[in-house]
Amino acid sequence: MRLGDLAPDVAASDAAREVTGFAIDHRKVAAGNVFGAFRGATFNGEDFIPAAVAAGAVAVVARPEARVDGAVHLADAEPRRRFARVAAPFFAPYPATTVAVTGTNGKTSTVELTRQLWRLAGERAASIGTLGVTTADDRVTTGLTTPDIVTFLANMGGLAREGLSQVAFEASSHGLAQYRTEGLPVRAAAFTNLSRDHLDYHETMEAYFAAKLRLFTEVVDEGGTAVVVDTGDEWSARVLAAVGERGLRATVIRLNPAAAGRAPAGATMVTLTARTPTALGQDLTLDWGCRAVTVKLPLIGAYQAANALTAAALVVATGGEVAATLANLARVQPVRGRLERAVIARSGAAVYVDYAHTPDALEAACAALRPHVAGRLRLVFGAGGDRDAGKRPLMGAAAVAHADDVIVTDDNPRSEDPAVIRAAILAAAPGAQEVGDRRAAIHAAIAASGPGDIVLIAGKGHEQGQIVGDRVLPFDDTVVAREEADRIAREAAA
């Protein structure tokens, strides 16, 4: 493909240059590539422009003040955004329908449930996010929540070539702030919620929210649809206001009709009027656009109801039929590591694994399980190292407020001293027990459980490794819970 086809504003003398690919790592530049020279927290890509040109880069996307010799300088004050827009036509075509989901919690479940609903409707669909790339045949390729822009666009183009027509992807705050989800059409976008997270990167809640808001003010197509879970807080209210100002179509999901913001004119209203827990799920009574509907959802918890309804709204917004989509909610499967029931212990206690790693997420996971607890709710959790330290005492306070017994253990300590992380949590968690070794903590919680108890292991969810220093040690909460439950049963029978 010619450079002029990708960047129409280049000089006529450069337009015929042949582009063979794109790279943001100078070590991966090949002859004919366009190199993205971005300034990051650790490295400045502009320092590697000479190396990229020497490796054969035909063009470099960089700030106007960057020095580029021997290649076309595609200058822009926002080089990441320009790079995405230049790269997008190269990797096209893309799946006919793409939707994006942002928010602090619920992104992974929502995109995966959207994929499942499309599949149940007979479509070939995929989801991209924390779990990786999940394709039409339930095949999962692990990856980052929002991969770099080259990988993202290449994945999207590859899915289209494989015949997939629908894709739902997670739009993380990092990805949105760094323009890693640009370039391809996005027909609908959803906002789940906002609470404290990633302030090690964004520094303030306002900056964190601004990154999320970009999905609605800049990324979703003109004339597209916004699906907003209206919790009545300032964040959902501000998203609704931005959606109204831009004139997007809107679907507003209200879980609590008494706590609601101002919906944009003409919005489709989805109101949850009743929610009844069942043995393995819940029955939902809805008003969907003035139509009364009952849904049997095989997932537990209010937040999973919100995720499922958001997924259904995205499917409907992109052409799905309301009645069929809601009926298909009865057939969805639990999402890996999201209130996933790992095992029933010998005592009869159920053991669940969840990815909750913020104060709000811990509270929501406990609230989801509480209606199913006849005895005690036992919580095992920790906090990640090299991440927002300010949320640690908030997590400790949330844990003791919403669980009956709490064990504070290690999550992914990374380069930090695990004992320091635990101490920060325990300072706000009076009565909590400290067991640093995560396997030992899981064993202790299951061993102490009795009939009617529920054990919740929170923080790592689907992850299959524990990051300690610069090593990733094999560790899967679900697998470990099953192993320890089996060990306890065998010891009791001996």
Secondary structure as GFF3:
##gff-version 3
##sequence-region A 1 494
A	DSSP	alpha_helix	3	6	.	.	.	ID=ss1
A	DSSP	beta_strand	21	23	.	.	.	ID=ss2
A	DSSP	three_ten_helix	26	28	.	.	.	ID=ss3
A	DSSP	beta_strand	33	36	.	.	.	ID=ss4
A	DSSP	three_ten_helix	45	48	.	.	.	ID=ss5
A	DSSP	alpha_helix	49	54	.	.	.	ID=ss6
A	DSSP	beta_strand	59	62	.	.	.	ID=ss7
A	DSSP	beta_strand	72	75	.	.	.	ID=ss8
A	DSSP	alpha_helix	79	91	.	.	.	ID=ss9
A	DSSP	beta_strand	97	102	.	.	.	ID=ss10
A	DSSP	alpha_helix	107	120	.	.	.	ID=ss11
A	DSSP	beta_strand	125	129	.	.	.	ID=ss12
A	DSSP	beta_strand	132	134	.	.	.	ID=ss13
A	DSSP	beta_strand	140	141	.	.	.	ID=ss14
A	DSSP	alpha_helix	149	161	.	.	.	ID=ss15
A	DSSP	beta_strand	166	170	.	.	.	ID=ss16
A	DSSP	alpha_helix	173	177	.	.	.	ID=ss17
A	DSSP	beta_strand	188	191	.	.	.	ID=ss18
A	DSSP	alpha_helix	199	202	.	.	.	ID=ss19
A	DSSP	alpha_helix	205	214	.	.	.	ID=ss20
A	DSSP	pi_helix	215	219	.	.	.	ID=ss21
A	DSSP	beta_strand	225	230	.	.	.	ID=ss22
A	DSSP	alpha_helix	234	246	.	.	.	ID=ss23
A	DSSP	beta_strand	249	254	.	.	.	ID=ss24
A	DSSP	beta_strand	268	277	.	.	.	ID=ss25
A	DSSP	beta_strand	282	288	.	.	.	ID=ss26
A	DSSP	beta_strand	291	297	.	.	.	ID=ss27
A	DSSP	alpha_helix	302	317	.	.	.	ID=ss28
A	DSSP	alpha_helix	322	328	.	.	.	ID=ss29
A	DSSP	three_ten_helix	329	331	.	.	.	ID=ss30
A	DSSP	beta_strand	340	344	.	.	.	ID=ss31
A	DSSP	beta_strand	350	354	.	.	.	ID=ss32
A	DSSP	alpha_helix	359	369	.	.	.	ID=ss33
A	DSSP	three_ten_helix	370	372	.	.	.	ID=ss34
A	DSSP	beta_strand	377	381	.	.	.	ID=ss35
A	DSSP	alpha_helix	391	402	.	.	.	ID=ss36
A	DSSP	beta_strand	405	408	.	.	.	ID=ss37
A	DSSP	alpha_helix	418	426	.	.	.	ID=ss38
A	DSSP	beta_strand	433	434	.	.	.	ID=ss39
A	DSSP	alpha_helix	438	448	.	.	.	ID=ss40
A	DSSP	beta_strand	454	458	.	.	.	ID=ss41
A	DSSP	beta_strand	465	468	.	.	.	ID=ss42
A	DSSP	beta_strand	471	474	.	.	.	ID=ss43
A	DSSP	alpha_helix	477	493	.	.	.	ID=ss44
###
